[in-house]
Amino acid sequence: MEEWINGRYSEKRHERLRSLCKQSAVDGILIIGGVDSLYSNVSQALLKYLFLETCGRELLGRQLIPDPYEQLESVVLFITPDQTFIFYVMDSSSSSTILKAISQWEHVVEYVVGESMDIEEQEIRKVLAFRHMLHSAHDKKHRIGIAFDYQLNDDVHGIEKWPLIQSFAQENLDFIQQEKGFFTMNFDVINICSEIYKLFSQVDEHHAKHVYQNVESLLHRQFDQFMLKLDGMASGEAKSEAAISEDLLVFYEFGCLNDVDFVVPKDRGCRVLFGSRSSDLRLKSSPDVYLSTTGPIRDIPATHFVVQIEDSLSGVRFCRTYFTSTGKTCQRPDCSELSSDAGSFIENDVINKTQANTSVLIGYYCLLVQAYEAGCNSFLRSLQALSSISQCYLDAKNAASEVMRCSKSDIPVRIQELSQHQLEWNVLGLDANGQNIEIDEIRVDSEWMMLYLSLRLHDIISCQGSESLGSLIVGDTFLLHRKSSATASLNVTQTFSYISSWAMSEHELISSTRLEDSLNSDSILRSSDVLLGEKVSMDHLLITQESSSGTSQEPLPSSLESLSSLQWIPHATVLIDSDSNPVCHGQMCLLSEGFAFKCSQLCLFWISFPKNVEWFKLLKTSHEDLSVLIFSLKRESSFSQVFPFKLNGSFQLGIPVMAHSRFQKFIMEALECWKKAARAYDIPFERVEGDRVHTSIFSAMGMPEQTSQELSPSIRNGLEHWYVLQNGRRLIEHIQAAIIKKLFPNFTKNDVEIQRNNINTKSAAEIPITVVVGVPGSDCTYVARQICEIGSHNTYWTHIEIDMRDFPLQEQHTTSSFLQNLIQRQLYDALNLEQDDVKSRKQRRIMISMVGYLDIICLCGCLKRSIEELSSTFHLPLGAVITCVSLRNLYRPDSTAAISLLPYLTDQFSVGFTTDIVLLHTLDAQKDLAVFRNRVHMCNPLADVHLMPHNVFESSVASLVNKNEFEAKTPQQLRKIFYQDWVAKLSTKPSNPHFYLKTASFHLKPDMHLSSFIGIIREKLTPFSQPGDKMYKSFSLSGIDPAKPGNDGELDRNAYYYHRSCWCVEGTVSFSDDSTSPRRVLSTGTCFDLMKVQSEQSNLEEGLRICITAPRSSVPTENALRELLASCYKAEEESKPTIRNRSSITLEEKRALQTQHALDPLPDDFMYDGQFYVDFVGNRLAFHPHMDQIIGEYFAEKEEKARKQLSKLEQMNTERLGYVKCFVP
């Protein structure tokens, strides 16, 4: 299914190139790969764009096709607004690249050669296909769009150096060639290079998928390394901006190595800016700037920094503000009980000022994040309502400002005191190359958009005076997809922590260290100010773990020592009830009446059961391997004085525990001690497993009302996020799962809501409809009859047969409005048929068989609209849509002779609509069966494929008789996501009348001449059709000569275009020299065969008829075709006489006339001496003196005889033309 989705994305790119033809006013876009275009970078990029899902900057610069896809270099594409022509070589690699894409394209004409063909012959066929595809659009001078490389300097004559373009000037390569001269002499060549690069810069499905799947993961790897470096800085070592951001800078600069054509704005790229330097994002990270030098005044260090991380290729970036100080101090036990060394906590004016500034910055930033969220939501709502981008900007800015103004924060400097210019909302568009799009250039009606939204609070004044502390910034990159009237948005960088702090300041580090040292004292642990009880030994767990297994999945705790010091367990996680930063990772010390926790993000703190805990419980979550230990803390707990961000009212704290982990054993050991402490201090405890609650016997006081409530939202979300990461999954897939399902659906799950039928089936009679379709020559009508016959035992079938070739000439193109009237009328008649008692007791079904080059989506929409008109009386569900394909339409008796075009091969395989595909005559094309089965799977992986060795079912067809898969879940999902307007869709076939199909139909009389008929089929109509194997056994084809109609000048003039554009010749013909007549003739452009008419078909009284189908622009006039067919009837071999004038007489004729008239009477003044005629003067004549008169009489007699013969021949031709009559519907 993934291959189908990727092919569907390629179809959208293909449609954009078709639209580009109209936008650029060209008749078609020519794409030539490989050496035939001298490895043109733009041509190679276009092939990668269509077939390899390449996007963004990978399409710029020098382009090389990867070795596994080298067959792409042989591809020639000519894309017009209405259909596409492609030449390619069929091999194993093309089936996984080329076929995957073109199987989803609409209206494709294929020219295919096998890899077994000789290379020189392949090139000849390639040139012939190239010429034909150029002439298949119009008979006027084309405007051909070709993307020139920049080195051609916009000179159209430069493409004449391309080998395939040069071949256009070769003569005598084909038997008919109308054009003479070079390519640029016959076509107007337009350089569309700039339009192509604009197309490459558009954000589309492939680019969005690349950003979601690859770029976000890449940024996370860089971000995680950056966070690890910051965790290591908590040791107190001072580092510069450049030192902290070194890895980020290398990552960004490596991606910019080839960006020679782009000017990168100064505020783009990765950077870390400390303190007051955060006000200007154009600054670069400096190796000489430290926190101590970027504070508001001297001796007061900066405590915040801005970090911006960006992927240089896609432009995806985010911006955050983090803090190097918590603005808090450690919990302090009663100093009277501490030793002098441990009790000397640092406290001076500088520290107080620094903490005050940090608290202001953290308070502002927490508000800024809330305002940013409100602004983003407002912006997206306005965009959903199709507001202008400027209006969206204003709405977002006002929403953010409103949150800042209405906040009830306890920040010392009130929000109202901020000036208007300090709060800045920014909107910036990004194209697929990562380049900026200014706000006034963003198109809100684009299908895909990528935006960077940011909010900045400028120049925050310190608490000590008028000096600036710097700026606070938060920003994210969004992907937006507009489909119909709905807009889905994905915050690509939402999973990167918005708020975080580190205890890096010197006084925090020293305070934490001294507090930890003080807690090593047993007397301090038992003091009334601490009450943590005794140290809990975990040595026996370590010994048991080591003895049971030589290796361990988790590293042993490095700080576990004897009971003389605290035992710190690493890899511990604490969940804190705060919206800002609910998950903290660090080390935990387990004690008998509580625990202590330290990490790089917080000052060390402890939780004492008697002093801080109201109740606690162990919850079993919805995940089998995850539990959580929840503590409800007292309001007067000093823990809130340690945590830098605002806590929620519930004051909960949680410890997540994974099953079978080392940490679980530590917690369960400590829990036994904690139960004893809870019993001693009457602290309620319960253990919840699913719906069962195990209440401890010591909770006689009863559980507080709050314990019946669920986890607080902050802890619940933090727990889920932590669990996702522990299992190695991507957090974005969890947080934005609903949006991702809309943008990148996964059809292995029920991601789409299924539409329900609103028809009351109890009051309406249910009559399912089965539809069987196929192109001419596919035997779909015969297959439909067999299904009806086999299923007639339990089912009463009403069969409606429709052949598009029987439509009036002006209606033979696929127009659903015409089809709807016809189908609705036929359905109405079928539903009102009188039934006898026997038939009425059977289940009713309607069979509709349709022959033609039909658009299956258009047909299903037409049926659906027709059904809705009759839904008040009958419930007519679409049960199955079956496509019949005869492999004779694809048959290649000799793979080295394959050149015939394959028109619209897969237009009737649309996934979500076609439920079954029946392949007929598989024995006649076993060599092509495997390739075609692969092709069918790429077109429609959901369809059931049925193989028929001939055209008769040889196995049970119960699955086709009662098939009702059209309304199944998965097809409905596909239609709802990819074909939302399919019911209202009229037609997706070419809208240009030039491309409409035309079928010329003729009624025939018996007694055609076999060899003449085979001659016109093979030489005039479908010259590349190869006779099937049975043809060689039944007929002697070696001596057959082409038919020579009396006047084929018009046909010859069109032959170059027509003979390769004839899609199907089908009919029933009787021959005078064939005892087995009548025969069914079928020529598909690849295979020509004469088949015996089966007895069932001979009784149909259809008469002798032949249908020739081709694009309207290519088919000759009906008179020319009628004369061609009439020439196949026997006539007397009589040459056509000519009328001569007197000047054409020969000397031999004059001498013969002289011999005949030698003794005729002479004039009075002449005498004959036996050799000459002599007059009285002495003049001698060699011929009779009346020879002029004799010659006149001779030519008059000849002319009279010739006129009689011409009249006779015209009468014979008229009689012969009467054998062929045009079919008039």
Secondary structure, 3 states (H helix, E strand, C coil): CHHHHHHHHHHHHHHHHHHHHHHCCCCEEEEECHHHHCCCHHHHHHHHHHHCCCCHHHHCCCCCCCHHHHHHHHCEEEECCCCEEEEEEECHHHHHHHHHHHCCCCCEEEEEEECCCCHHHHHHHHHHHHHHHHHCCCCCCCEEEECCCHHHCCCHHHHHHCHHHHHHHCCCCCCCCCCCCCHHHHCEEEECHHHHHHHHCCCCHHHHHHHHHHHHHHHHHHHHHHHHHHHHHHHCCCCCHHHHCHHHHHHHHHHCCCCCCCCCCCCCCCEEEEHHHHHCCCCCCCCCCCHHHCCCCCCCCCCEEEEEEECCCCCCEEEEEEECCCCCCCCCCCHHHCCCCCCCCCCCHHHHHHHHHHHHHHHHHHHHHHHHHHHHHHHHHHHHCCCCHHHHHHHHHHHHHHHHHHCCCCCCCCHHHCCHHHEEEEEEEECCCCCEECHHHCCCCCCEEEEEEEEEECCCECCCCCCECCCEEEEEEEEEEEECCEEEEEECCCCCCCCCECCCCHHHHHHHHHHHHHHCCHHHHHCCCCCCCCECCCHHHHHHHHHHCCCCCCCCCCCCCCCCCCCEEEEEEEEECCCCCCEEEEEEEEECCEEEEECCCCCCEEEEHHHHEEEEEEEECCCCCEEEEEEEECCCCHHHHCCCCCCCCCCEEEEEEECCCHHHHHHHHHHHHHHHHHHHCCCCEEEEECCEEEECCCCCCCCCHHHHCCCCHHHHHHHHHHHHHHCCCCHHHHHCHHHHHHHCCCCCCCCCCCCCCCCCCCCCEECCEEEEEECCCCCHHHHHHHHHHHHHHCEEEEEEEEEHHHCCHHHCCCCHHHHHHHHHHHHHHHHCCCCCHHHHCCEEEEEEEEECCCCHHHHHHHHHHHHHHCCCCEECCEEEEEEEEEHHHCCCCCHHHCCCEEECCCCCCCCCCCCEEEEECHHHHHHHHHHHHHHHHHHCCCCEEEECCCCCCCCCCHHHHCCCCCCCHHHHHHHHHHCCCCCCCCCCCCCCHHHCEEEEEEEECCCECHHHHHHHHHHHHCCCCEECHHHHHHCCCCCCCCCCCCCCHHHHHHHHHHCCCCCEEEEEECECCCCCCCEEEEECCCEEEEEECCHHHHCCCCCCEEEEEEECCCCCCHHHHHHHHHCCECCCCCCCCCCCCHHHCCHHHHHHHHHHCCCCCCCCCEEECCCCEEECCCCEECCCCCHHHHHHHHHHHHHHHHHHHHHHHHHHHHHHHCCEEECCC
